[in-house]
Amino acid sequence: MGAEMTADPSPPRPPLREAALTEQIVRPGGLWREVSVAEHTGSTNADLMARAGAGAPGGLVLAAEEQTAGRGRMGRSWLSPPRAALTFSLLVRPVGVPPARRGWLPLLAGVATAAAVRQVCGLDAVLKWPNDVLLGPCKLAGILAEQSGDAVVIGIGLNVSTARDELPAAGATALPATSLRLAGAANLDRELLLGRILGEAERWYLAWRGTDLPGDPETSGLRAAYLGLCATVGRDVRVELPARQFRHGTATGIDADGRLVVSTPGGQLAVAAGDVRHVR
């Protein structure tokens, strides 16, 4: 589903319950060891990056009811009214995974987020490489992964009950924004959705890291799962590289390091970083 529906009057926006989330996702032998919920913060990514720099272990989850300095890729901001979205970050330390393979972490987070939206909300969420979750042509969620040493912090922002007039104005972002509420989701329970995202992320992370070849997307099944949800592969794309160079071609696959493979008139191009736009 991608078409937006007329929204009902603003639904209630209950707070996330730290104790309930902890009970739901923290378990012996699991990935997650601590869940924290902040009422206000600048950026959950910045907060967990600071904790990582101070030696915090992996397995931490920090959610915020309101962010005042949320960030996306390419220097874009991510702002949302209090309790209208899920804004949270994950700290992992994928020791033993080759550095190049860590490019799969934002893609793994995308698989977890899209799968959870499909399960909880009944909407056909898909993925735009490397970091967007879409409903139809509109952006529902964004993902930002940052690394410091052996620590990786993955931030996710997902619009839940956001109304049309609470989203960025048309043209202010690379893609038009939407929310679960505007798309007619069957369920707007942020706590349930966050728990499902974290459960999916744990399942895929443990499979991806725990193979005989840690970080291998093939044996873990992660590449197949990503391709099953990806709306970019098979599309004509326009790629803006970091030095503001542009390439046009057809996205043909995802390589072993999570890079987008693009067939261009000049040959194959493996894109590790850049802004990718669907052109048809």
Wavefront OBJ file of the C-alpha trace (Angstrom):
o trace
v 0.000 0.000 0.000
v 1.332 3.451 -0.821
v -1.637 5.712 -1.471
v -2.365 8.083 1.375
v -5.742 8.172 3.033
v -7.608 10.967 4.764
v -6.525 10.876 8.397
v -8.878 10.745 11.350
v -8.541 13.339 14.114
v -5.166 13.165 15.812
v -4.819 9.833 17.634
v -3.477 9.629 21.193
v 0.298 9.608 21.553
v 1.116 7.529 24.632
v 4.705 7.481 25.910
v 7.093 4.604 25.388
v 7.439 2.540 28.565
v 11.066 1.716 29.280
v 10.256 -1.151 31.642
v 7.834 -2.786 29.203
v 10.331 -2.553 26.347
v 13.074 -3.992 28.529
v 10.885 -6.922 29.478
v 9.983 -7.471 25.849
v 13.443 -7.473 24.255
v 16.188 -7.994 26.857
v 16.808 -11.702 27.359
v 19.714 -14.017 28.280
v 21.830 -14.787 25.235
v 20.183 -12.067 23.162
v 21.686 -9.014 21.513
v 20.020 -6.274 23.530
v 21.175 -5.638 27.081
v 19.695 -2.222 27.884
v 16.797 -0.074 26.649
v 16.574 3.585 27.655
v 13.897 6.149 26.799
v 14.720 9.870 26.998
v 11.979 12.498 27.033
v 14.123 15.014 25.134
v 17.558 14.911 23.537
v 19.448 16.477 20.696
v 20.322 13.279 18.859
v 20.155 9.664 20.013
v 22.982 8.874 17.591
v 25.210 11.533 19.144
v 24.339 10.297 22.635
v 25.253 6.690 21.849
v 28.382 7.715 19.938
v 29.529 9.503 23.099
v 28.798 6.422 25.181
v 30.617 4.223 22.670
v 33.641 6.519 22.917
v 33.555 6.098 26.690
v 33.685 2.293 26.304
v 30.012 1.319 26.536
v 29.326 -2.255 25.402
v 27.248 -3.213 22.386
v 23.588 -4.050 22.729
v 22.336 -0.641 23.868
v 19.097 0.928 22.624
v 18.266 4.598 23.175
v 14.883 6.005 22.128
v 13.791 9.621 22.444
v 10.271 10.985 22.606
v 11.570 14.193 21.009
v 14.799 15.004 19.176
v 15.871 18.585 18.557
v 18.933 17.840 16.394
v 18.092 14.576 14.647
v 20.209 13.955 11.563
v 19.937 12.040 8.330
v 22.428 11.314 5.588
v 23.939 14.088 3.432
v 23.558 16.578 6.315
v 19.747 16.480 6.292
v 17.781 17.032 9.493
v 15.059 14.825 10.954
v 12.526 16.582 13.171
v 9.193 15.354 14.537
v 6.633 16.454 17.132
v 6.918 14.772 20.556
v 5.728 11.124 20.536
v 4.659 11.322 16.887
v 7.519 9.149 15.625
v 9.927 6.442 16.626
v 13.378 8.022 16.929
v 15.961 5.638 18.324
v 19.535 4.425 17.974
v 21.294 1.096 18.423
v 24.889 0.525 19.539
v 26.588 -2.641 18.296
v 30.197 -3.792 18.282
v 30.542 -6.296 15.408
v 33.970 -7.570 16.463
v 35.219 -10.216 14.041
v 33.273 -8.834 11.083
v 35.628 -7.498 8.368
v 35.364 -3.690 8.195
v 34.128 -3.748 4.589
v 31.228 -6.047 5.513
v 29.953 -3.540 8.089
v 28.378 -1.676 5.191
v 25.553 -4.181 5.595
v 24.496 -2.785 8.979
v 22.233 0.041 7.695
v 20.777 -2.409 5.169
v 20.136 -4.908 7.985
v 18.349 -2.163 9.933
v 16.252 -1.438 6.850
v 15.221 -5.078 6.526
v 14.229 -5.149 10.206
v 12.232 -1.916 9.938
v 10.390 -2.767 6.724
v 9.562 -6.277 7.940
v 8.192 -4.929 11.226
v 6.035 -2.321 9.451
v 4.596 -5.056 7.244
v 3.884 -7.332 10.231
v 2.498 -4.777 12.684
v 0.901 -2.199 10.379
v -0.162 -4.204 7.336
v 1.579 -1.866 4.898
v 3.841 -2.840 1.989
v 7.011 -1.079 3.108
v 9.984 -1.366 0.742
v 13.607 -0.229 0.809
v 15.463 2.370 -1.226
v 19.214 1.806 -1.097
v 20.920 2.544 1.185
v 18.886 4.027 4.000
v 15.244 4.824 3.242
v 12.057 2.914 4.035
v 9.314 3.795 1.558
v 5.560 3.475 1.257
v 4.917 3.886 -2.449
v 6.937 6.917 -3.608
v 7.044 8.476 -0.126
v 9.637 8.216 2.626
v 8.415 6.687 5.875
v 11.721 6.180 7.695
v 15.398 7.012 7.401
v 18.479 5.243 8.720
v 21.911 6.673 9.581
v 24.874 4.480 10.581
v 28.032 5.976 12.089
v 31.230 4.185 13.129
v 33.835 4.893 15.777
v 36.532 2.262 16.212
v 34.820 -1.106 16.485
v 31.506 0.484 17.484
v 28.668 1.231 15.066
v 25.651 3.346 15.999
v 22.568 2.964 13.812
v 19.890 5.625 14.077
v 16.336 5.129 12.818
v 13.597 7.729 12.485
v 10.112 6.511 11.534
v 6.995 8.679 11.237
v 4.094 7.062 13.096
v 1.169 9.376 13.934
v 2.564 12.460 12.198
v -0.093 14.577 10.475
v 0.372 16.128 7.041
v 1.010 19.613 8.450
v 3.633 18.193 10.841
v 5.791 16.744 8.047
v 8.461 18.694 6.140
v 7.081 20.932 3.402
v 7.091 19.562 -0.137
v 10.492 20.110 -1.703
v 12.277 20.412 1.655
v 13.481 16.819 1.434
v 14.753 14.565 -1.353
v 11.568 12.485 -1.190
v 8.054 13.450 -0.066
v 7.458 12.276 3.491
v 4.595 10.224 4.856
v 3.606 8.530 8.105
v 1.910 5.323 9.168
v -1.167 7.341 10.118
v -1.420 9.023 6.706
v -0.983 5.672 4.953
v -3.885 4.118 6.888
v -1.859 1.713 9.056
v -3.801 -0.966 10.878
v -1.854 -0.250 14.075
v -0.079 2.869 15.397
v 1.278 1.285 18.592
v 4.840 2.637 18.768
v 5.844 0.322 21.587
v 4.718 -2.780 19.724
v 6.396 -1.598 16.529
v 9.688 -0.735 18.247
v 9.745 -4.124 19.950
v 9.176 -5.854 16.607
v 11.909 -3.829 14.875
v 14.363 -4.685 17.635
v 13.377 -8.347 17.492
v 13.920 -8.459 13.729
v 17.222 -6.576 14.058
v 18.422 -9.025 16.705
v 17.500 -12.021 14.560
v 19.308 -10.743 11.488
v 22.328 -9.397 13.367
v 22.968 -12.679 15.173
v 22.586 -14.618 11.912
v 24.836 -12.198 10.000
v 27.556 -12.096 12.640
v 27.318 -15.744 13.686
v 28.079 -17.508 10.414
v 31.340 -19.356 9.761
v 32.250 -16.245 7.775
v 31.144 -13.394 10.096
v 29.395 -10.659 8.164
v 28.695 -12.833 5.127
v 25.365 -11.676 3.615
v 24.965 -14.831 1.538
v 25.166 -17.609 4.128
v 23.226 -15.548 6.683
v 20.381 -14.998 4.198
v 20.602 -11.235 4.646
v 21.266 -10.414 1.003
v 18.234 -12.447 -0.130
v 16.044 -10.771 2.501
v 17.235 -7.328 1.440
v 16.704 -7.967 -2.260
v 13.195 -9.250 -1.502
v 12.316 -5.821 -0.060
v 14.471 -3.569 -2.252
v 12.770 -1.192 -4.680
v 16.077 0.102 -6.083
v 17.551 -2.973 -7.747
v 16.175 -3.263 -11.273
v 15.442 0.474 -11.497
v 17.100 3.187 -13.546
v 18.915 5.433 -11.083
v 20.802 8.695 -10.883
v 23.754 8.548 -8.506
v 25.290 11.640 -6.949
v 28.755 10.735 -5.674
v 30.376 12.596 -2.741
v 32.410 14.892 -5.048
v 29.165 15.988 -6.780
v 29.814 13.769 -9.758
v 26.719 12.217 -11.338
v 26.224 8.842 -12.966
v 23.159 7.364 -14.639
v 22.513 3.672 -15.065
v 20.524 0.648 -13.958
v 20.868 -0.763 -10.443
v 21.613 -4.460 -10.954
v 22.427 -5.801 -7.485
v 24.047 -5.470 -4.065
v 27.613 -6.725 -3.682
v 29.204 -8.592 -0.771
v 30.033 -5.321 1.021
v 26.512 -3.878 0.737
v 27.400 -1.570 -2.158
v 24.886 -0.827 -4.890
v 26.022 -2.209 -8.242
v 25.047 0.085 -11.114
v 25.473 -0.709 -14.787
v 26.409 2.536 -16.579
v 27.417 3.298 -20.174
v 31.006 3.373 -18.900
v 30.830 -0.009 -17.162
v 29.923 -1.421 -13.764
v 30.004 0.939 -10.781
v 29.940 -0.167 -7.124
v 28.506 2.681 -5.040
v 29.478 2.709 -1.361
v 28.297 6.227 -0.544
v 26.189 8.710 -2.425
v 22.673 9.938 -3.024
v 20.663 7.587 -5.245
v 17.444 8.661 -6.918
v 14.982 6.459 -8.753
v 14.341 7.941 -12.188
v 11.461 5.754 -13.311
l 1 2 3 4 5 6 7 8 9 10 11 12 13 14 15 16 17 18 19 20 21 22 23 24 25 26 27 28 29 30 31 32 33 34 35 36 37 38 39 40 41 42 43 44 45 46 47 48 49 50 51 52 53 54 55 56 57 58 59 60 61 62 63 64 65 66 67 68 69 70 71 72 73 74 75 76 77 78 79 80 81 82 83 84 85 86 87 88 89 90 91 92 93 94 95 96 97 98 99 100 101 102 103 104 105 106 107 108 109 110 111 112 113 114 115 116 117 118 119 120 121 122 123 124 125 126 127 128 129 130 131 132 133 134 135 136 137 138 139 140 141 142 143 144 145 146 147 148 149 150 151 152 153 154 155 156 157 158 159 160 161 162 163 164 165 166 167 168 169 170 171 172 173 174 175 176 177 178 179 180 181 182 183 184 185 186 187 188 189 190 191 192 193 194 195 196 197 198 199 200 201 202 203 204 205 206 207 208 209 210 211 212 213 214 215 216 217 218 219 220 221 222 223 224 225 226 227 228 229 230 231 232 233 234 235 236 237 238 239 240 241 242 243 244 245 246 247 248 249 250 251 252 253 254 255 256 257 258 259 260 261 262 263 264 265 266 267 268 269 270 271 272 273 274 275 276 277 278 279 280
